[in-house]
Amino acid sequence: MENINEPNKFMKLFSKRGMGQVVTVTIGLLVLIVVFGILNPNFFSNRNISNLLRQIAPIILIGIGQSYVLITGNIDLSIGSVVGMSCMISATLMTKGMNPWLAVGITYITALIIGVLNGQLISKAKLPAFIATLGTMTIARGIAQIVNNNYNTDSIGEAAEGFRNFFYYGKTFGLYNTIWIALGIWVVFNFILSKTRTGRHIYAVGSNIHAAHLSGVNIASTVTKTYLVSAVCSATVGLVITATSGMGTMDAGTTYELYAVAASVIGGVSTLGGQGILLGTIVGASIWGVLQNGLQFAGAPVAIRNIVIGIIVIISVLLDIIVRANKNKAKIKARAKV
């Protein structure tokens, strides 16, 4: 009996939404690691691996937020600006003498307001996600600019040393805290997405919003929750950047929304909604980080690195569209036979 059940469990795991692509991109990630390791043995040095993981962690975070939103069939273009806004608000408050942890709390509240605004504009006002988040992207970047009178902040000072160690410089069990923060947030949001009613509703909205509504799913609440997740993840990355540099910079988070999309779609999250798992987001973010790090070791200029990432994103989306089109054709043929 055990031999019969084991394959069934395996097939059940493999049939999960997006698991097939996760396996494929994981193989691709391993190939990249081996290739870059052969090209430059220093790629496998403890120092580089540690820094690589810390570099990947923020991409995992914003990838989680974007993945939640993409699964509902929407998109969040405000991610990078919320990162910059969070960086500037937290740093400005600290330079004014506020307790760092109180500043962290205010930063999260401000980011959540942007998340609620995004969700309501899309679900209640029926604005296209592209337009709504384009607007809030500009608003959040404007807040980042005016919060300190259009200047980057001064150093957040020695009083914020505990804050800086918690979000960036400190280590726990040999790993930087940034990595643990990313993993902790991933565990929480992966559980919500895969094991709770909220997660099932998120997939339902992305698969067929009209059917979800007829089934009793609260569309407005579900969509807003995904943007709240995105806001939390973006604010956390903004705090990491503040801790990293020890100051607030108005251009922090620029192009991060693109990195978030890259981590998500490379990891198998569909831009058409209804498909993807957060395990794939980790793999997608890792591919992004390994490519950036490995090409840097290989001496490739930044422009080449960006071109390679862009090409991979386009190919990932095209493959998703092709696979979905073939599945739809197969369903239509099956119904026709019946």
N, C-alpha and C positions, 0 to 999 in steps of 0.2 A: 504493500500500500504506500509506503514512503517513497518508493521509486516512481510511482504514478503521480503522486502529489507534487514532487519536487519540480518537474518540468512545467506543471500548471502554474506554480508560483512564479517560475522564471518568466513564462509567457505573460502572466498578469503584470509583472514588473515592466517587461519590455513594451507592453502595449499601452503604457501610460502616455498621456499627451506629451509629445515631443521627445520621448525617451530615445527613439531611434536616432534622431539628429544629435542628441547628447552623446550617444555612443560614438557616432561618426566624428564629431568635433573633438571628442576626447582623444581618439586615435590621432587626429590631426595635431592636437596639442603635444602629444608624446613625440610625434615625428619632429615637430619644431624644436622641442627641447633637445633631442638627440642631435639634430643638425647643427644647432647653435653651439652645443657642447663640443662637437667635433671641430667646428670652425675656430672656437676659442675656448680652451680648457678652463679659463678663468670664469666662464659662465657658471660653472658648478661650484665656485668658491663659496664658503659659508657666508662671507660678507655680501656677495652679490645675491645669493638666494634670499638672505634676510631682507635686504633692501628691495628685492623684486616683490616679495610678498607684501611688504609695506606699501609699495607702489600700486599693487593690484587692489588692495583693500578698499580705497575710496571708489574705485571703478565698480567693485562688487556692490557697494552700497547704493550708488546712483543707478546701477543696473537693476537692483531689486525694485526700486521705486518705478523705474520705467517699465519693467516687466509686468508689474501689477496693472499699470495703466494700459499697456499694449494688449494684455489678455482680454480686456473689456472692449477692444477694438478702437481705443482712443490713443492719444499721444500726449506727452508733456514736454513742451518746448521751454518751460520756465525753469527747468531743473538747474541749469547753469547759473541763472540769475538769482535763484533762491540760495544757491551755494554762496555767491558773492555777497548777497544781502546779509546772510547769516554770519559770514566772516566779518563784515564791517560793523554790524550791530553789536556782536559779542566783543570785538576789539575796542570799539568806541566806548562802550559801557565800562569795560575794565580800565581803560585809560582815564576815565572820569572818577575812578576810585571805587566803583561798585564791586561787591564780592563776586569773584569769578563764577561761582555756581548759581548765583542769582541771575547773573548775565546770561548764563547758559539757559536757564529756564525761560527768560524773556525772549531769547533767540528762538527757542522751539515754539513758543506761543505765536510769535510773528510769522514764522514759517507755516504753522498750521492754519493761520488766517488765509494765507495765499492758497493753501490746499483746499480749504472750504470754498473759497471764491472760485477756484477752478472747477470744482465739482458742481457747484450750483449753476455757474454760467453754462456748463455743458448739459447737465441733466434737467435743469429747470427752465433756463432761458433758451435752451435748444441751440446754442451756438456751436458751430463745428469746433472740435477739440483743437484743431490747428490754429484757428482764429483766437479762441479764448485764451489759450496758453501763450500765444504770441503776444497778446495784450498784457497778460500778467508777467510775462518775461520782461517786457519793457518797464512795467511798474516796479517790479522787484529790483531791476538794475538801477532805476531812478532812485529808489530808496537807498540802495547801496552808495550812490553818489552823494546824496544830500545829507545822509545821517551824520557825516563829519565835515559838512560844508565843502564838499567836492575836493577833499584832501584824503590821502591815505593817513592812517592813524600813526601815532607814535608807538613806541614799544609798550606792550601791555605790562611790563615790569616784573620785578621779582615776586610780587604778591601773587602772581598767576602761575608760579612755578608748578604747583600741584596740578593745576589745570593742564599745563603743557605736558607734564609727565603722564597724566591719565590718557590724554588723547593722542600723544605722538611719541614722546621720548622714552617713556617708561617701558619696562619689560616685565612679563609674567611668564614663568616657566620657560624662559629663554626666547620667547617671542614678543615682538613689540605689541604694545596694548592696542594699537590701531588695528592689528590683525584680529585680536580677540574681540574687539568691538564689532568688526564686520561680521565675524563668524556668529557672535551672539545675536545680532540683529537678523542675520540670515536664518538661524534656527527658529527664532520666534515667528518671522513672517512666512517661512516655509511651512511651519506647522499650521498657521492660519489658512494658508492657501490650499494645502493638501488634505487637512483633517477636519475642517470646520464648515459649518453651513455658509458662512461668509465666503469662503473659498469657492464652494460649489456655485454660489450665486454669481461670483465674479466670472467664472467660466461660462455660466449660462448666459450672462449678458453679452459676452463676446461671441458666443456661438450663434445665438439668435435672440436679439433683444426683444422682439415682439413675442416670441414664445415664452421667454423669461417673464415678461410682464403678465401674460395670460396665466402663468403658473404661480403668480402671487409674489414674484420677486420685486422688492422695492428698488427700482432702477436708480432713483436719485440718491438714495442712501448708499447703495453698492458702489456707484461711480465715485461718489464723494469720498468714500473710504479708501479707494485706490489712490486718489490724489493726496489724501492725508498721509498714506504710507510714503508716497513720493516726497512729500514735504519733510517728513521726519528724516528720511535718508539723506536728502539734500542738505538739511540743516546740520546733520551730523558731519557731513563732509566739510561744510563751511567751518565748523568748529575745529576739525582736524587741520584745516589750512591755517586757521588762526594760531593754533598750537605749534604748527610747523615753523611758521615765519616769525611768530611772536609779535605780529601786528596785523592790522586790517588793510587789505588792498582792494580798491574799487573794481579792478578787473578780475578778481578771483572767480574761478568757475567758468570763465569764458570757454565756449565750445564743449563744456561738459555734457550738455544734452546730447551731443553727437556721440560722445563716448558711451553714454548710457544706452543709446539705441544700438550701438555696435555690440556692447556686451550682451544685450538681450537677444538680438536677432541672430548673432553668430551662435549663441547658445540654444537656439531652437524656438524662441518665442516668436509667434507669428504676428506680423504687422496687421493681419486681417482679423485678429482676435480669436479667442476661444482655445488657444493651444500654447503650450509652453510650461516648463517647470523651472523652479529656481535653481535646481542643481545645474541646469544648463547655463544659467547666468554666471555662476562661478567659473565654469569652463570658458565661456565667452570672454569674461573679464581677464582670465588667465591668458588666453590666446592674445588678447590685446596687449597685456603687459609683457609677455614673452617676446612678441614681435617687436615692440618698442625697445625693450632691453637688448634683445639679440641683435637687431639691426644696428643699434648704437655700438655694440661691441664690434660689429662687422665694419664699422666706419661709414654706414649709410647716413646721408644728411636727413634732417627732419622732414624735408619735403618728400623724400622717397618713402619714409615711414608712413606719412599721412596718406600717400597715394596707395600704398599696399593695404592699409586698413580700409580705405574707401572702397577699393576693389572687392575686398572680402565681404564687406557689408552688402554691396550690390549683388554679389553672387549668392549670398545667403538668402536675401529677399526673393531673388528670382527663382531659386530652388524651391522656396516655400510656395510661391505662386504656382509653379509648375506641378508640384506634388499635389496641391489642393485641387488644381484643375483636373488632374488625372483621377483623383478620388471621386470628384463630382461626376465625371463622365462614367466611371465604373458604377456609381449608384444609379445613374439614369438608365444605363443598359440593364442593370439588374431589375429595376422596376419595370422596364419595357418587356422583359422576358416573362415577368409574373403576369 
